[in-house]
Amino acid sequence: MNNSANDIEVIITACKNGDKLAQEKLYRSFYSAMMNICVRYTKSEEDAIEVLNTGFFKVFKNIHSYLPAKAAPYTWIRAIIINTCLNFVRSKGKIRNTHYTVDSEDIQVSPQVIDNINADAILQLVQQLPPATQAVFNLYVIDGFAHKEIAAMLQISEGTSKWHVSEARKILQQQLKEFMR
């Protein structure tokens, strides 16, 4: 995003007036950051692009409801994109309201393993998680939502949210061990 906050506000005002060039500028300004979010929640680049474009359609459709006093443009757009990602995962029938309990058994991975793996490899491992587990892991670990918020967003219990994070960690730790063999 190379535009200043004032530039973005001008672009948003133009978008509210139906300016297609401004819509393209807004899309390009936030493309990279929002695409990164979509890639974390989907299994393929094609799915990520589909979710991103659906999300931006919602941004432009609801641009009149954006209030600068309530949130920064990035925060507002990010919320729409994350919700679009979750809707995509739901539409695939991968999130169920099941109750799980957290198992305390943990697999430990040494810090040296983490030092020897790059971000792209970690992203690929995260993308291999089951869709619901991947979504909850992203919401909790990457996006910083609390289990209570995740439970409300996904209409699952807090225990289920905690279980998915625990399960993701176990799977990722096991994958990292195998990756380093």
ROBA-17823 format. One line per field, with one value per atom (N, C-alpha, C): atom name; x, y, z; residue number from 1. Coordinates in steps of 0.05 Angstrom, whole numbers, plus 32768, in hexadecimal, padded with zeros to 4 digits. Example, Ala and Ser with C-alpha at 12.3 -4.5 7.8 and 13.67 -1.06 7.14 Angstrom:
% residues 2
name	N CA C N CA C
px	8108 80F6 8108 8101 8111 8102
py	7F8E 7FA6 7FBE 7FD3 7FEB 8001
pz	809C 809C 809C 808E 808F 809D
resi	1 1 1 2 2 2
END
This chain:
% residues 181
name	N CA C N CA C N CA C N CA C N CA C N CA C N CA C N CA C N CA C N CA C N CA C N CA C N CA C N CA C N CA C N CA C N CA C N CA C N CA C N CA C N CA C N CA C N CA C N CA C N CA C N CA C N CA C N CA C N CA C N CA C N CA C N CA C N CA C N CA C N CA C N CA C N CA C N CA C N CA C N CA C N CA C N CA C N CA C N CA C N CA C N CA C N CA C N CA C N CA C N CA C N CA C N CA C N CA C N CA C N CA C N CA C N CA C N CA C N CA C N CA C N CA C N CA C N CA C N CA C N CA C N CA C N CA C N CA C N CA C N CA C N CA C N CA C N CA C N CA C N CA C N CA C N CA C N CA C N CA C N CA C N CA C N CA C N CA C N CA C N CA C N CA C N CA C N CA C N CA C N CA C N CA C N CA C N CA C N CA C N CA C N CA C N CA C N CA C N CA C N CA C N CA C N CA C N CA C N CA C N CA C N CA C N CA C N CA C N CA C N CA C N CA C N CA C N CA C N CA C N CA C N CA C N CA C N CA C N CA C N CA C N CA C N CA C N CA C N CA C N CA C N CA C N CA C N CA C N CA C N CA C N CA C N CA C N CA C N CA C N CA C N CA C N CA C N CA C N CA C N CA C N CA C N CA C N CA C N CA C N CA C N CA C N CA C N CA C N CA C N CA C N CA C N CA C N CA C N CA C N CA C N CA C N CA C N CA C N CA C N CA C N CA C N CA C N CA C N CA C N CA C N CA C N CA C N CA C N CA C N CA C N CA C N CA C N CA C N CA C N CA C N CA C N CA C N CA C N CA C N CA C N CA C
px	8011 8000 8012 8013 8025 8017 7FFE 7FEF 7FEE 7FED 7FEB 7FCE 7FCA 7FAF 7F9C 7FA7 7F96 7F8F 7FA2 7F9D 7F87 7F88 7F75 7F59 7F58 7F3E 7F32 7F43 7F3A 7F30 7F3F 7F37 7F1C 7F19 7F00 7EE8 7EED 7ED7 7ED0 7EE4 7EDE 7ED0 7ED7 7EC9 7EAB 7EA6 7E8B 7E7B 7E89 7E7C 7E7B 7E82 7E81 7E98 7EAE 7EC5 7ED3 7ED2 7EDE 7EFD 7F09 7F26 7F2F 7F1F 7F24 7F21 7F0D 7F0A 7F23 7F2D 7F45 7F5D 7F5F 7F75 7F73 7F5B 7F57 7F5E 7F55 7F5B 7F79 7F86 7FA4 7FB2 7FA8 7FB5 7FB5 7FA0 7F9D 7FA0 7FA5 7FA6 7FB9 7FD2 7FE6 7FDF 7FD8 7FD2 7FBA 7FA5 7F8D 7F90 7FA1 7FA6 7FB5 7FC7 7FD5 7FC2 7FAE 7F99 7F8A 7F82 7F72 7F82 7F9B 7FAC 7FAE 7FAE 7FAF 7F96 7F7F 7F66 7F5D 7F6B 7F62 7F78 7F71 7F84 7F93 7F8A 7F97 7F97 7FA8 7FA9 7F8F 7F84 7F6B 7F54 7F53 7F3E 7F43 7F5D 7F64 7F5B 7F5F 7F57 7F39 7F2B 7F0E 7F04 7F0F 7F07 7F0E 7F25 7F2E 7F1B 7F14 7F02 7EE6 7EDD 7EC2 7EC3 7ED9 7EDC 7EDC 7EEB 7EEC 7ED1 7EC2 7EA7 7E97 7E99 7E8B 7E94 7EAF 7EB9 7EAC 7EAC 7EA1 7E83 7E75 7E58 7E51 7E62 7E5C 7E6E 7E7B 7E8D 7E7F 7E65 7E57 7E54 7E57 7E55 7E70 7E85 7E9F 7EA0 7EA7 7EAA 7EC6 7ED5 7EF1 7EF4 7EE0 7EE2 7EE1 7ED6 7ED3 7EEB 7EF7 7F0E 7F1E 7F37 7F49 7F40 7F45 7F3D 7F48 7F61 7F6D 7F5D 7F56 7F48 7F2C 7F1E 7F03 7F04 7F16 7F19 7F22 7F34 7F3E 7F27 7F16 7EFF 7EED 7EE8 7ED7 7EE5 7EFE 7F0D 7F0D 7F13 7F13 7EF7 7EE2 7EC7 7EC1 7ECB 7EC7 7ED6 7EEE 7EFE 7EEE 7EE3 7ED4 7EBB 7EAD 7E96 7E9E 7EB5 7EBF 7EC3 7ED1 7ED6 7EBB 7EA8 7E8E 7E7F 7E82 7E73 7E7E 7E96 7EA1 7E98 7E88 7E7E 7E93 7EA7 7EBE 7EBD 7EAB 7EAA 7E90 7E92 7E7A 7E7A 7E63 7E61 7E63 7E7C 7E82 7E91 7E8C 7E9A 7EB2 7EC9 7EE1 7EED 7EFD 7F0C 7F2A 7F39 7F55 7F65 7F75 7F87 7FA1 7FAC 7FC4 7FDE 7FDC 7FF3 7FFF 8018 8024 803D 8041 805A 806C 8084 8097 80A9 80AE 80C0 80D6 80EF 8104 8105 810F 8111 8123 8136 8147 8136 8121 8110 8102 80F8 80EB 80FE 8117 812B 8132 812E 8136 8120 8109 80F3 80EA 80E3 80DB 80BD 80B4 8098 8086 808F 807F 807A 808E 808B 8077 8078 8065 8049 8046 802C 8021 8032 8029 8020 802E 8025 800A 8007 7FED 7FD7 7FDC 7FC8 7FC0 7FD0 7FC9 7FB7 7FB3 7FA2 7F85 7F75 7F59 7F4D 7F3A 7F30 7F27 7F17 7F0E 7F25 7F37 7F4E 7F60 7F63 7F73 7F67 7F4C 7F3F 7F42 7F3D 7F3F 7F5C 7F6F 7F8B 7F92 7F8A 7F90 7F83 7F6A 7F5C 7F6A 7F72 7F7E 7F9B 7FAB 7FC8 7FD1 7FC6 7FCF 7FC0 7FA5 7F95 7F8F 7F96 7F94 7F78 7F65 7F4B 7F4C 7F3B 7F38 7F25 7F28 7F17 7EF9 7EF2 7ED6 7ECC 7EDD 7ED6 7ED4 7EE7 7EE7 7ECE 7EC7 7EAF 7E96 7E94 7E7D 7E7E 7E95 7E97 7E90 7E99 7E95 7E7D 7E70 7E59 7E61 7E78 7E81 7E86 7E8C 7E92 7EAE 7EB4 7ED0 7EE2 7ED7 7EE7 7EEE 7EDC 7EE2 7EF8 7EF6 7F0B 7F26 7F27 7F40 7F4A 7F38 7F40 7F4D 7F41 7F4C 7F68 7F6D 7F88 7F9B 7F93 7FA4 7FAA 7F95 7F98 7FAB 7FA8 7FB9 7FD6 7FDB 7FF6 8002 7FF2 7FFC 8003 7FF1 7FF5 800E 8010 8026 8041 8041 8059 8062 804E 8055 805F 8052 805B 8077 807D 8097 80AC 80A6 80B9 80BE 80A9 80AC 80BB 80B5 80C2 80E1 80E9 8106 8114 8106 8113 8121
py	7FE9 8000 8019 8026 803D 8058 8058 8071 8079 8094 809E 809C 80A0 809E 80B2 80CA 80DF 80D6 80CA 80C1 80AC 809A 8084 8090 80A4 80B0 80BE 80CA 80D6 80C1 80AB 8094 8089 8086 807B 808E 80A7 80BB 80B8 80B5 80B2 8097 8082 8069 806C 807B 8080 808E 809D 80AB 809A 8081 806E 8070 807C 807F 8064 8058 803E 803F 8055 8057 8057 8064 8065 8049 803A 801E 800E 8011 8003 800B 8025 802E 8022 8021 8016 7FF8 7FEA 7FCD 7FC9 7FD8 7FD5 7FDD 7FF1 7FFA 7FE4 7FD4 7FC0 7FA3 7FA0 7F86 7F73 7F7B 7F69 7F60 7F73 7F6D 7F5B 7F61 7F51 7F35 7F35 7F1B 7F09 7F14 7F03 7EF7 7F06 7EFB 7EE5 7EE9 7ED5 7EBB 7EBE 7EA6 7E96 7EA3 7E94 7E84 7E8C 7E7F 7E6B 7E6A 7E59 7E45 7E32 7E1C 7E22 7E35 7E3A 7E58 7E60 7E7C 7E83 7E70 7E75 7E7B 7E6B 7E71 7E8B 7E92 7EAB 7EC3 7EC1 7ED6 7ED9 7EC2 7EC3 7ED1 7EC9 7ED5 7EF3 7EFA 7F16 7F27 7F1D 7F2C 7F2E 7F19 7F1A 7F2E 7F2E 7F41 7F5D 7F63 7F7E 7F87 7F74 7F7A 7F84 7F76 7F7F 7F9A 7F9F 7FB9 7FCF 7FCB 7FE0 7FE2 7FCC 7FCD 7FDB 7FD9 7FE5 7FFD 8008 801F 8036 8039 8050 804D 8034 8030 8033 8038 803C 8057 8056 806F 8071 8086 8089 808C 8096 809A 807F 806A 8050 803E 803F 802D 8039 8031 8038 8028 8032 8023 8006 8003 7FE8 7FD6 7FDF 7FCF 7FC8 7FDB 7FD6 7FC2 7FC6 7FB3 7F98 7F97 7F7D 7F6D 7F7B 7F6D 7F61 7F6F 7F65 7F4D 7F4F 7F39 7F20 7F24 7F0C 7EFF 7F0F 7F04 7EF6 7F00 7EF3 7ED9 7ED8 7EBF 7EAA 7EB3 7EA1 7E97 7EA8 7EA0 7E8B 7E8F 7E7C 7E60 7E60 7E47 7E3A 7E4A 7E40 7E34 7E42 7E39 7E1E 7E17 7DFD 7DE8 7DF0 7DDE 7DD3 7DE3 7DD9 7DE2 7DF4 7DFC 7DF1 7DE2 7DD6 7DDF 7DE0 7DE7 7DCE 7DC5 7DAD 7DB6 7DA8 7DAF 7D9C 7DA8 7D99 7DA1 7D90 7D98 7D99 7DA9 7DAC 7D96 7D88 7D74 7D81 7D7C 7D8A 7D7E 7D68 7D5B 7D6D 7D74 7D86 7D79 7D7E 7D75 7D8E 7D8B 7DA2 7DA2 7DBA 7DBD 7DD1 7DCA 7DDB 7DF5 7E0B 7E24 7E22 7E0F 7E0C 7E04 7DF4 7DEC 7E05 7E16 7E2E 7E40 7E42 7E53 7E4A 7E30 7E24 7E22 7E2F 7E2D 7E49 7E4E 7E69 7E6D 7E85 7E8C 7E7F 7E7C 7E6E 7E51 7E44 7E28 7E26 7E39 7E39 7E3D 7E50 7E56 7E3C 7E2E 7E15 7E01 7DFF 7DED 7DF5 7E0F 7E19 7E13 7E16 7E11 7DF4 7DE2 7DC5 7DBE 7DD0 7DCA 7DC7 7DB7 7DB5 7DD2 7DD8 7DF3 7E01 7DF4 7E01 7E07 7DF4 7DF7 7E0E 7E0F 7E24 7E3F 7E41 7E5B 7E64 7E52 7E5A 7E60 7E51 7E56 7E72 7E79 7E93 7EAA 7EA6 7EBA 7EBF 7EA9 7EAB 7EB4 7EA5 7EA9 7EC1 7EC3 7ED8 7EF2 7EF0 7F08 7F12 7F02 7F0C 7F0D 7EFE 7EFD 7EEB 7EF1 7EE0 7EC9 7EB3 7E9C 7EA3 7EB5 7EBE 7ECB 7EDC 7EE9 7ED5 7EC2 7EAE 7E9D 7E95 7E85 7E94 7EAD 7EBD 7EBF 7EC4 7EC7 7EAE 7E97 7E7E 7E6E 7E78 7E6B 7E4F 7E4F 7E36 7E3D 7E29 7E2E 7E38 7E45 7E4D 7E35 7E1F 7E06 7DFB 7DFD 7DF4 7E06 7E1F 7E32 7E2A 7E26 7E1E 7E03 7DF1 7DD7 7DDA 7DEA 7DEE 7DFA 7E0D 7E18 7E03 7DF4 7DDF 7DCA 7DC2 7DAF 7DB9 7DD3 7DDF 7DDE 7DE5 7DE5 7DC8 7DB5 7D99 7D90 7D96 7D8E 7D9D 7DB7 7DC6 7DBD 7DB7 7DAE 7D93 7D81 7D68 7D6C 7D7D 7D83 7D8E 7DA0 7DAC 7D97 7D84 7D6E 7D5E 7D57 7D48 7D58 7D71 7D83 7D83 7D82 7D84 7D69 7D54 7D39 7D37
pz	8000 8000 8000 7FEA 7FE7 7FEB 7FEF 7FF2 800F 8013 802E 8037 8051 805C 804F 804A 803D 8020 8012 7FF7 7FF7 800A 800C 8012 8023 8029 8010 8000 7FE7 7FD4 7FD2 7FC1 7FCA 7FE4 7FEF 7FE9 7FEC 7FE5 7FC7 7FB6 7F9A 7F95 7FA3 7FA1 7FA9 7FBE 7FC6 7FB1 7F9F 7F89 7F70 7F72 7F5B 7F48 7F4F 7F3D 7F3A 7F22 7F1D 7F1F 7F17 7F19 7F37 7F47 7F64 7F70 7F66 7F70 7F69 7F51 7F49 7F5A 7F60 7F71 7F8D 7F98 7FB3 7FB2 7F9E 7F9B 7F9A 7F89 7F86 7FA0 7FAE 7FC7 7FDC 7FDD 7FF2 7FE8 7FCE 7FC2 7FD1 7FD4 7FDF 7FFC 800C 8028 802A 801B 801C 800F 7FFA 7FED 8000 8010 8024 8038 8040 8052 8044 802C 801D 8019 8013 800F 8029 8040 8059 805F 8054 805A 8045 802E 8019 8012 8001 7FFA 7FE0 7FD0 7FB7 7FB0 7F9E 7F95 7F87 7F78 7F6A 7F7D 7F93 7FA7 7FB5 7FBA 7FC7 7FB6 7F9C 7F8A 7F89 7F89 7F89 7FA2 7FB9 7FD3 7FD3 7FCA 7FCA 7FB9 7FA1 7F90 7F9B 7FA7 7FB5 7FCB 7FDB 7FF1 7FE7 7FD2 7FC8 7FBC 7FB0 7FA7 7FBE 7FD5 7FED 7FF7 7FF5 7FFD 7FED 7FD2 7FC1 7FC4 7FC9 7FCD 7FE7 7FFB 8015 801C 8008 800D 801A 8015 8021 8040 8049 8066 8075 8066 8072 8080 809A 80AA 80B4 80AB 80B3 80D2 80DF 80FC 810B 80FF 810C 8107 80EF 80E9 80D2 80D2 80BC 80A3 808B 8073 8073 807B 807B 808E 80A5 80B9 80AF 80A2 8098 8081 806E 8058 8061 8074 807F 808C 809A 80A7 8092 807C 8067 8059 8054 8048 8059 8073 8085 8086 8088 8088 806E 8058 803E 803D 8049 804B 805B 8071 8082 8074 8066 8056 8041 8035 8021 802E 8045 8053 805B 8065 806C 8054 803D 8025 801B 8023 801C 8030 8044 8057 806A 8070 8080 809D 80A4 80C0 80CC 80E0 80ED 810A 8116 8132 8142 8145 8155 816E 8183 819C 81A0 81A5 81AA 81C4 81CF 81E6 81DF 81ED 81E7 81F5 81E6 81F1 81F8 820F 8218 820C 81FE 81F2 81DC 81DE 81CA 81BE 81A5 8198 8198 81A0 81A2 8189 817E 8168 8171 816C 8175 8165 8171 8162 8149 8148 8131 8118 811D 8107 80FB 810C 8102 80F3 80FD 80F0 80D4 80CF 80B5 80A1 80A6 8094 808D 8073 806B 806D 806B 806E 805A 8041 802C 8034 803F 8047 805E 8071 8087 807D 806A 805E 8051 8043 8036 804A 8061 8076 8082 8086 8091 807D 8063 804F 804D 8058 8059 8070 8083 8099 8090 809E 8097 8097 8085 8081 809B 80AB 80C4 80D7 80D9 80EB 80E1 80C6 80BA 80BF 80BC 80C1 80DE 80F1 810D 8114 810A 810F 8105 80ED 80E2 80F2 80FA 8109 8124 8131 814C 814B 813C 813D 812B 8114 8101 8105 8106 8106 8123 8137 8152 815F 8155 8161 8179 818D 81A5 819E 81AE 81A9 81AB 81BC 81BF 81A5 8199 8180 8169 8169 8154 8156 816E 8173 8168 816D 8164 8145 813A 811D 810E 8119 810B 8115 812A 8136 8140 814F 815C 8179 8189 81A5 81A9 81BF 81C5 81C7 81D3 81D5 81BA 81A7 818B 817F 8184 817A 8185 81A0 81AD 81A2 819D 8193 8177 8166 814B 814C 815E 8161 816B 817F 8189 8174 8165 8150 813A 8133 811E 8128 8140 814B 814A 8152 8152 8135 8123 8107 80FC 8101 80F6 8102 811C 8129 811D 8118 810C 80F0 80E1 80C5 80C5 80D8 80DA 80E0 80F1 80F7 80DE 80CF 80B7 80A2 80A1 808D 8091 80AA 80B0 80AF 80AA 80A7 808D
resi	1 1 1 2 2 2 3 3 3 4 4 4 5 5 5 6 6 6 7 7 7 8 8 8 9 9 9 10 10 10 11 11 11 12 12 12 13 13 13 14 14 14 15 15 15 16 16 16 17 17 17 18 18 18 19 19 19 20 20 20 21 21 21 22 22 22 23 23 23 24 24 24 25 25 25 26 26 26 27 27 27 28 28 28 29 29 29 30 30 30 31 31 31 32 32 32 33 33 33 34 34 34 35 35 35 36 36 36 37 37 37 38 38 38 39 39 39 40 40 40 41 41 41 42 42 42 43 43 43 44 44 44 45 45 45 46 46 46 47 47 47 48 48 48 49 49 49 50 50 50 51 51 51 52 52 52 53 53 53 54 54 54 55 55 55 56 56 56 57 57 57 58 58 58 59 59 59 60 60 60 61 61 61 62 62 62 63 63 63 64 64 64 65 65 65 66 66 66 67 67 67 68 68 68 69 69 69 70 70 70 71 71 71 72 72 72 73 73 73 74 74 74 75 75 75 76 76 76 77 77 77 78 78 78 79 79 79 80 80 80 81 81 81 82 82 82 83 83 83 84 84 84 85 85 85 86 86 86 87 87 87 88 88 88 89 89 89 90 90 90 91 91 91 92 92 92 93 93 93 94 94 94 95 95 95 96 96 96 97 97 97 98 98 98 99 99 99 100 100 100 101 101 101 102 102 102 103 103 103 104 104 104 105 105 105 106 106 106 107 107 107 108 108 108 109 109 109 110 110 110 111 111 111 112 112 112 113 113 113 114 114 114 115 115 115 116 116 116 117 117 117 118 118 118 119 119 119 120 120 120 121 121 121 122 122 122 123 123 123 124 124 124 125 125 125 126 126 126 127 127 127 128 128 128 129 129 129 130 130 130 131 131 131 132 132 132 133 133 133 134 134 134 135 135 135 136 136 136 137 137 137 138 138 138 139 139 139 140 140 140 141 141 141 142 142 142 143 143 143 144 144 144 145 145 145 146 146 146 147 147 147 148 148 148 149 149 149 150 150 150 151 151 151 152 152 152 153 153 153 154 154 154 155 155 155 156 156 156 157 157 157 158 158 158 159 159 159 160 160 160 161 161 161 162 162 162 163 163 163 164 164 164 165 165 165 166 166 166 167 167 167 168 168 168 169 169 169 170 170 170 171 171 171 172 172 172 173 173 173 174 174 174 175 175 175 176 176 176 177 177 177 178 178 178 179 179 179 180 180 180 181 181 181
END
